[in-house]
Amino acid sequence: MALLRRKIAAGEFKAKCLALLDEVSERHEEIVITKRGTPVARLVPVDDTPPKLFGRMAGTFEITGDIVSPIEEEWDADK
């Protein structure tokens, strides 16, 4: 679902805080709170789905050689 965004002044947010919390939760709409036209905070819906653990790092690295065979270099631990 696409996250929608709108802006609201801090004074209006203060007056309608509880209603805006309900609206963000129901509509999955992000609200940017501004002070004198400058963005200062974002009110975003909470994502209750648990993060995926398996496959999370898929595609982030590449194996470029043989990772099973021993290497020819001698380690200090082998001495």
Rosetta silent file (secondary structure, phi, psi, omega in degrees, C-alpha in Angstrom):
SEQUENCE: MALLRRKIAAGEFKAKCLALLDEVSERHEEIVITKRGTPVARLVPVDDTPPKLFGRMAGTFEITGDIVSPIEEEWDADK
SCORE:     score description
SCORE:     0.000 S_00000001
   1 L     0.000  132.491 -179.197    0.000    0.000    0.000 S_00000001
   2 L   -71.046  141.897  179.597    1.405    3.409   -0.956 S_00000001
   3 L   -91.500  116.660  179.166    2.139    5.782    1.873 S_00000001
   4 E   -84.916  157.146 -178.141    0.344    9.099    1.383 S_00000001
   5 E  -138.092  137.940  172.440    1.739   12.321    2.833 S_00000001
   6 E  -142.119  163.294 -178.419    0.218   15.639    3.833 S_00000001
   7 E  -110.194  147.794  178.479    1.401   18.652    5.851 S_00000001
   8 E  -146.329  141.243  179.358   -0.198   20.187    8.924 S_00000001
   9 E   -71.136  150.942 -177.753    0.826   23.126   11.119 S_00000001
  10 H   -59.617  -38.422  179.283    1.954   22.367   14.676 S_00000001
  11 H   -63.911  -41.325  177.664   -0.890   24.407   16.175 S_00000001
  12 H   -68.636  -38.020  176.961   -3.491   22.456   14.216 S_00000001
  13 H   -61.141  -42.813  179.877   -1.781   19.191   15.154 S_00000001
  14 H   -60.272  -40.091 -178.168   -1.937   20.166   18.828 S_00000001
  15 H   -73.504  -29.688 -173.631   -5.673   20.854   18.583 S_00000001
  16 H  -118.793   22.632 -172.278   -6.499   17.649   16.657 S_00000001
  17 H   -50.509  -54.315 -175.977   -3.836   15.267   17.923 S_00000001
  18 H   -63.986  -39.878  178.192   -6.020   12.305   18.941 S_00000001
  19 H   -66.196  -38.555  178.970   -8.144   12.448   15.791 S_00000001
  20 H   -67.366  -35.930  176.370   -5.004   12.631   13.628 S_00000001
  21 H   -60.924  -44.722  177.734   -3.541    9.579   15.390 S_00000001
  22 H   -63.235  -41.541 -178.672   -6.664    7.593   14.527 S_00000001
  23 H   -64.103  -43.115  178.780   -6.601    8.861   10.945 S_00000001
  24 H   -62.924  -41.107  179.687   -2.972    7.861   10.414 S_00000001
  25 H   -65.267  -43.377 -176.427   -3.670    4.407   11.814 S_00000001
  26 H   -75.627  -41.691 -173.322   -6.761    3.807    9.675 S_00000001
  27 H   -96.065   -7.970 -174.191   -5.608    5.328    6.381 S_00000001
  28 L    53.825   47.705 -177.925   -1.872    4.538    6.577 S_00000001
  29 E  -111.111  127.980  177.247   -1.298    8.188    5.800 S_00000001
  30 E   -83.092  139.060  176.751    1.879    9.982    6.824 S_00000001
  31 E  -121.502  127.748  176.683    1.489   13.506    8.204 S_00000001
  32 E   -95.953  125.826 -178.467    4.364   15.998    8.226 S_00000001
  33 E   -97.928  129.516 -175.624    4.096   18.487   11.100 S_00000001
  34 E  -118.681  153.644  171.470    5.463   21.961   10.377 S_00000001
  35 E  -124.083  117.374 -177.874    6.424   25.031   12.390 S_00000001
  36 L    54.079   37.932  176.651    6.253   28.260   10.398 S_00000001
  37 L    85.179   -6.948 -179.721    6.250   26.201    7.190 S_00000001
  38 E   -98.417  126.401  178.246    9.387   24.202    8.073 S_00000001
  39 E   -62.495  131.741 -179.759    8.962   20.431    8.565 S_00000001
  40 E  -123.770  -21.215 -177.921    9.881   19.410   12.128 S_00000001
  41 E  -158.494  161.709  174.922    8.327   15.947   12.610 S_00000001
  42 E  -126.916  137.631  174.081    6.515   13.093   10.874 S_00000001
  43 E  -107.100  113.247 -174.335    3.568   11.118   12.169 S_00000001
  44 L  -123.959  151.473  177.451    3.690    7.701   10.505 S_00000001
  45 L   -71.198  150.641  178.445    1.664    4.502   10.926 S_00000001
  46 L   -82.559  135.038  176.331    3.249    1.614   12.814 S_00000001
  47 L   -95.592  107.887 -175.332    4.106   -1.450   10.742 S_00000001
  48 L   -84.703   -2.724 -179.114    3.108   -4.418   12.930 S_00000001
  49 L   -74.859  133.429 -179.748    4.435   -7.120   10.589 S_00000001
  50 L   -68.194  147.281 -179.879    7.482   -8.880   12.061 S_00000001
  51 L   -68.267  145.898  176.493   10.703   -8.490   10.075 S_00000001
  52 L   -73.695  131.233  177.861   11.781  -11.368    7.840 S_00000001
  53 L   -95.618  -43.620 -177.408   14.845  -13.111    9.254 S_00000001
  54 L   -84.417  129.380  179.856   15.547  -15.732    6.597 S_00000001
  55 L    85.540    6.123 -176.657   16.695  -14.370    3.277 S_00000001
  56 L   -65.077  -33.365 -178.162   17.157  -10.871    4.651 S_00000001
  57 L   -96.408    6.580 -177.716   20.726  -10.610    3.336 S_00000001
  58 L   -56.735  131.612  177.032   19.991  -12.265   -0.034 S_00000001
  59 L    81.594    6.881 -178.168   21.777  -10.532   -2.883 S_00000001
  60 L   -95.565   -8.669  176.666   24.035   -8.401   -0.677 S_00000001
  61 L  -146.038  167.595 -177.960   27.276  -10.289   -1.362 S_00000001
  62 L  -137.223  132.080  175.428   28.874  -12.432   -4.032 S_00000001
  63 L   -86.091  122.416 -174.519   31.181  -15.458   -3.693 S_00000001
  64 L  -109.305    0.090 -179.474   33.967  -15.016   -6.245 S_00000001
  65 L  -153.033 -169.519  179.331   36.137  -18.046   -5.577 S_00000001
  66 L   -78.124  117.484 -178.511   36.462  -21.441   -3.962 S_00000001
  67 L  -101.033    4.051 -176.863   35.468  -21.065   -0.307 S_00000001
  68 L  -103.473  -43.500 -176.173   35.919  -24.742    0.592 S_00000001
  69 L   -70.646  149.624  178.366   39.492  -25.647   -0.403 S_00000001
  70 L   -69.713  155.146  177.711   42.415  -24.616    1.823 S_00000001
  71 L   -94.050  163.834 -176.682   44.579  -21.678    0.770 S_00000001
  72 L   -81.112  -15.013 -178.180   48.334  -21.865    0.185 S_00000001
  73 L   -73.006  142.297  178.004   49.176  -19.182    2.745 S_00000001
  74 L   -93.120  133.190 -179.317   50.539  -20.321    6.099 S_00000001
  75 L   -94.162  154.621  176.330   48.838  -18.829    9.131 S_00000001
  76 H   -63.555  -30.041 -178.429   50.549  -17.894   12.396 S_00000001
  77 H   -69.987  -23.192 -179.767   48.083  -20.168   14.213 S_00000001
  78 H   -80.830  -10.683 -176.415   49.424  -23.185   12.275 S_00000001
  79 L   -80.645    0.000    0.000   52.989  -22.737   13.612 S_00000001
